[in-house]
Amino acid sequence: MAKTQLDARVDEDVAELARKRAADLGLSVGDHLARLVQDDASGLRARAVEAAARFLAEHQDVFDEAEDAQQTPPGARAA
């Protein structure tokens, strides 16, 4: 497949994140961005976000209990 060069201006912190993540994945920045665009266009990213939202909704009580336990002062549960 023929390659086309794109130019994009992003904040330096975004560019650094892109470089680091691409390196973590063993990809060039261009290949990493191409993969992100393909995932987004195919709906993969949207389905993943929806699945995460469902998971959080189904298990919210567990997260609430853990948060409440962290906010209880030390010794408050001692008999």
trRosetta pair geometry for C-beta under 8 A, 3 or more apart (Angstrom, degrees):
i j d omega theta_ij theta_ji phi_ij phi_ji
3 30 8.0 46 -161 156 126 143
10 14 4.2 -98 157 87 121 129
10 15 5.3 151 83 -55 108 83
10 18 7.5 81 77 -13 157 138
11 14 4.7 92 60 6 82 104
11 15 7.1 -149 95 -6 42 87
12 15 5.4 -54 -147 37 36 114
12 16 6.3 37 154 -20 68 104
13 16 5.7 -51 -146 36 33 112
13 17 6.5 37 152 -20 63 103
14 17 5.6 -51 -149 35 33 113
14 18 6.4 35 151 -21 64 105
15 18 5.6 -53 -150 35 32 113
15 19 6.5 33 152 -20 65 104
16 19 5.6 -51 -147 35 33 112
16 20 6.3 30 157 -16 66 107
17 20 5.9 -58 -145 40 29 108
17 21 6.0 22 161 -14 66 111
18 21 6.1 -58 -140 40 25 106
18 22 6.1 27 160 -19 63 111
18 29 5.3 62 142 -142 107 106
18 32 6.6 157 -169 96 81 136
18 33 7.0 15 -154 -65 125 98
19 22 6.0 -59 -147 37 25 110
19 23 6.3 24 155 -18 62 109
19 29 5.9 -32 -93 -82 58 118
20 23 5.7 -57 -150 36 30 111
20 24 6.4 34 151 -23 65 104
21 24 5.4 -48 -148 32 35 116
21 25 6.4 22 155 -9 65 108
21 32 6.3 131 105 -164 96 149
22 25 5.9 -66 -151 45 30 104
22 27 4.8 -99 -160 82 79 86
22 28 6.2 -22 177 141 133 16
22 29 4.7 -108 -35 -87 168 51
22 31 7.2 118 -145 65 110 84
22 32 3.8 -111 -100 -25 93 148
23 26 7.5 36 -174 -75 32 30
23 27 8.0 -107 -62 51 19 56
25 32 6.1 128 56 -101 140 107
27 31 4.2 -130 -172 88 108 115
27 32 4.5 137 100 -58 131 84
27 35 7.1 -59 -144 -4 169 135
28 31 4.6 92 52 9 82 101
28 32 6.9 -145 90 -5 42 86
29 32 5.6 -55 -148 38 32 114
29 33 6.3 30 155 -18 66 106
30 33 5.9 -55 -146 38 29 108
30 34 6.3 32 153 -21 64 106
31 34 5.5 -51 -146 35 33 115
31 35 6.4 36 154 -21 64 103
32 35 5.8 -54 -152 33 31 111
32 36 6.6 31 151 -19 64 105
33 36 5.6 -52 -149 35 35 114
33 37 6.4 34 154 -18 67 104
34 37 5.8 -55 -149 37 31 109
34 38 6.3 30 153 -18 65 107
35 38 5.7 -55 -147 38 31 111
35 39 6.2 31 155 -19 65 106
36 39 5.8 -55 -147 37 29 110
36 40 6.2 28 155 -18 64 109
37 40 5.7 -56 -146 38 30 112
37 41 6.1 25 158 -16 66 110
38 41 5.9 -57 -140 40 28 107
38 42 6.1 21 161 -16 64 112
39 42 6.0 -62 -143 40 25 106
39 44 4.3 -80 -161 64 78 125
39 45 5.1 91 135 -41 100 95
40 44 7.5 -69 -58 51 20 83
40 45 5.0 -8 -97 14 59 138
40 46 7.9 86 -148 -27 55 86
43 46 5.0 -55 -161 43 66 115
43 47 5.8 67 141 -24 86 101
44 47 5.9 -59 -149 37 29 109
44 48 6.4 29 154 -20 65 107
45 48 5.7 -55 -149 35 31 112
45 49 6.5 30 154 -18 65 105
46 49 5.8 -54 -149 36 32 110
46 50 6.3 33 153 -18 65 107
47 50 5.6 -54 -147 38 32 113
47 51 6.3 35 153 -21 65 105
48 51 5.7 -53 -147 35 31 112
48 52 6.4 31 153 -18 64 105
49 52 5.7 -53 -148 36 32 111
49 53 6.4 34 152 -20 64 105
50 53 5.7 -53 -148 35 32 112
50 54 6.5 34 153 -19 65 104
51 54 5.7 -52 -149 35 32 113
51 55 6.4 36 151 -21 64 105
52 55 5.6 -52 -149 34 33 115
52 56 6.4 31 154 -17 65 105
53 56 5.8 -54 -148 37 31 110
53 57 6.3 31 155 -19 65 108
54 57 5.7 -57 -147 38 30 111
54 58 6.2 26 157 -17 66 110
55 58 6.0 -61 -147 38 27 108
55 59 6.2 -13 166 15 64 115
56 59 6.5 -79 -139 55 24 86
56 60 6.2 56 159 -74 65 81
56 63 7.3 0 -151 -13 78 150
57 60 6.0 -14 -145 -32 27 113
59 62 4.8 -31 178 28 89 119
59 63 6.5 90 124 -18 85 95
60 63 5.6 -59 -153 40 40 110
60 64 6.1 42 151 -23 72 106
61 64 5.5 -51 -143 36 33 114
61 65 6.4 37 156 -21 65 103
62 65 5.8 -52 -149 34 30 111
62 66 6.5 29 153 -17 63 106
63 66 5.8 -55 -149 37 33 111
63 67 6.3 32 154 -18 66 107
64 67 5.8 -57 -148 38 30 110
64 68 6.2 31 154 -20 66 106
65 68 5.7 -54 -146 37 30 111
65 69 6.3 33 155 -22 64 106
66 69 5.7 -53 -148 33 30 113
66 70 6.7 30 153 -19 62 105
67 70 5.8 -56 -154 33 33 111
67 71 6.6 22 153 -13 65 110
68 71 5.9 -66 -150 40 33 106
68 72 6.8 46 152 -39 67 97
69 72 5.9 -40 -152 10 34 116
72 76 5.0 -134 174 58 94 137
72 77 6.5 39 153 -36 143 103
73 76 4.6 104 65 -42 80 119
75 78 4.9 -31 -160 0 63 124
